[in-house]
Amino acid sequence: MKKYLSVLLAVFLLVLSACSNKSSDDQAKTGDAKHPAGTITVWGWDVAAATMKAAVENFQKKYPDVKVNVEDFNSGDLYEKLTVGLAARGSGLPDVVLMEDERIPGYIHQFPQGFLNLNKLGYDKYKDSFNPAKVASVQDKDGNFIAAPWDIGPAGVFYRVDYFKKAGVDPNSIQTWDDYIAAGKKIKEATGKKMLPIDIPNYDGVFQMMMQQQGLSYFDQDGKITLKSPEAVRAMKVIKQLHDEDLILNNKGWDGIVTATVNGEVATVPYGVWYTGSIMDQAPDLKGKWDVFFLPSFKEGGTRYANVGGSSLLIPATTKNQSAAYAFVEFFTTDKASQMLGFEKYGLFPSLKDTYNDPKFTANSEYFNDSPVFKKFADIVDQVPKIHLTENFAKASKLMSDAQAAILLENKPVESALKDAQNQLENQMR
């Protein structure tokens, strides 16, 4: 009996030792919160992926035991793989994923346990490092960070300096949308150019900017639909007036906007700050002929600020290396040098406010009429109104684009078209 007990004890100690060694091996592979280690995979696309790849060198100076693989996808393919992986409870997912802010509520709604709550990892201490509108776009209904803020797109109106001069229009005189329309009529008469491009059947981005100026998205802060609100009617009536005055160039998608810019078919382009990179890249011969002013307001002294686009980083809950994944997300989104990489090379405008005192933000731009174009945008970041994004953003945008087409191309009354759009969205949400 004693011999039998001795054998059992030996086996128990052997198993305990093996488990202990396995635990030590696992810890060595992944490290811990203070000393992360191991390998993580990060998904992104285009210049965003390129920026993250460029930032890995700086990251590894601080975390030498973490290896980072950045995989570059077409954004559509990335979302498809992400959706399939989340539906399969984590199969094939990365440790970190890039996502456009407008898509975050939809994924959180569909996969409520799909991503880590970054507050629990300590990210909430960075709340004041970003502007309130950006913070609101990456938090859940309880105020938890579900994503770490990266780039943003404060909006303005890019304009052709030479067209304005030829028409005798001072851009500083454009304070309201009424001023903008009056200027457009003068410019069209003097140059034959239309005022702005809009893909009428497919793009309601100008409407979105106008709504954010008024503190709304397709939904208010309580989640109620705003498609037939006074603010929506006011915005769409301005767009209709622009169309009735023949000041809108009905272009086709993104390529149409770029073509209209390069070919000089329009006098202005209301868009996010990141469009600076597209203009400089696609139209280098127009150096000095572009500048920017802020969005016109709906009334004297009204808000002239909005945001177009932006993306953030999330950590899928199924990551096998939470410490390393969080270390990368925290470092990349809060390290000034890493944020400046994307700005300097690709025109990605960071949401990290510490970057805005960098000389590259405050310097005059030779391309943009020797004006401090990036400082202009940096100065308004904190003044962009917060809006409420929901999982139904894409549905609402499609219905608003349809309503816009009915109003502008079929002459449907504004109030009637917006009421129908709201009713359709309510039905779809049921």
GIRADA-V794042 format. One record per backbone hydrogen bond with DSSP energy under -1.0 kcal/mol. CO is the residue of the C=O (numbers start at 1). NH is the residue of the N-H. Records with the same first field share a line. If there is no record, write none. Layout:
BEGIN
CO=NH + NH
END
This chain:
BEGIN
1=5
2=6
3=7
4=8
5=9
6=10
7=11
8=12
9=13
10=14
11=15
12=16
13=17
14=18
15=19
16=20
17=21
18=22
19=23
20=24
21=25
22=26
23=27
24=28
25=29
26=30
27=31
30=37
38=67
40=69
41=95 + 96
42=71
43=98
44=73
45=48 + 49
46=50
47=51
48=52
49=53
50=54
51=55
55=59
56=60
59=63
63=66
65=38
67=40
69=42
71=44
74=78
75=79
76=80
77=81
78=82
79=83
80=84
81=85
82=86
83=87
84=88
85=90
86=89
90=93
96=43
97=314
99=312
100=103
103=107
104=108
105=109
106=110
107=111
111=114
114=317
118=123
119=122
122=125
123=126
124=127
126=129
127=130
129=353
131=135
132=136
133=137
135=138
138=146 + 147
140=143
144=140
145=118
148=313
150=351
153=308
154=273
156=271
157=293
158=269
159=291
160=164
161=165
162=166
163=167
164=169
170=173
171=174
173=175
175=297
176=180
177=181
178=182
179=183
180=184
181=185
182=186
183=187
184=188
185=189
186=190
187=191
188=192
194=267
195=268
196=249
198=200
199=202 + 203
204=208
205=209
206=210
207=211
208=212
209=213
211=216
212=215
218=226
219=217
220=223
224=220
226=229
229=233
230=234
231=235
232=236
233=237
234=238
235=239
236=240
237=241
238=242
239=243
240=244
241=245
242=247
243=246
247=195 + 196
249=198 + 251
252=256
253=257
254=258
255=259
256=260
257=261
258=262
259=263
260=265
265=194
267=160
269=158
271=156
272=275
273=276
275=279
276=280
277=281
278=282
279=283
283=286
284=287
286=289
289=161
291=159
293=157
297=177
299=302
306=155
310=101
311=150
312=99
313=148
314=97
315=116
316=319
321=325
322=326
323=327
324=328
325=329
326=330
327=331
328=332
329=333
330=334
331=335
335=339
336=340
337=341
339=343
340=344
341=345
342=346 + 348
343=347
349=152
352=355
353=356
355=358
358=361 + 362
359=363
365=370
367=288 + 369
368=371
371=365 + 373
372=376
373=377
374=378
375=379
377=380
380=383
381=384
390=393
392=396
393=397
394=398
395=399
396=400
397=401
398=402
399=403
400=404
401=405
402=406
403=407
404=408
405=409
406=412
413=417
414=418
415=419
416=420
417=421
418=422
419=423
420=424
421=425
422=426
423=427
424=428
425=429
426=430
END
